[in-house]
Amino acid sequence: MALETPGEAGAHLLGPLASHYLDVEALPWKPTQVPGIDIKVLVQDKETGLLTALFRWQPGTELPMHEHVEIEQSYILEGSIVDAEGEARAGGYVWRPRGNRHVARSPHGALVLSFFLKPNVFIDQFAGQKLE
């Protein structure tokens, strides 16, 4: 695995079995291809698709129809995310199995910690793209 945190200071000086302590506040928010959703990558393996990241959803943002290629897990730190199956609010957790398809919305905004084994694949608007 080639695990990395983009922009992690001093990562090249660490041994292969060293712990990686991140100053998450100092990591920059970067826009995703979905307007209104920004990302802070905490750890990523571009070869396998593994990703742990913070996602900041602006109020009224909608993530278009997408499919979870592998299990996806999300813990809601602030706000809420909603889909046709339910709502996850601050302090709540939702996981979705491989093959799950849905449109997600955040009517009032959200801060979400998400874990992916493989990136989502968009069905319509961003067909074939992966959320990064």
Protein Blocks (a to p, Z undefined) as FASTA:
>chain_A
ZZddehiahklmpcfkbccdddfklpccdddfbehiacddfbdcfknopacddddddehi
acdddddfbdcddddfbhcdddfkbccdehiacdddehiacddddfkopadddddfbdcd
dfklmgoiacZZ
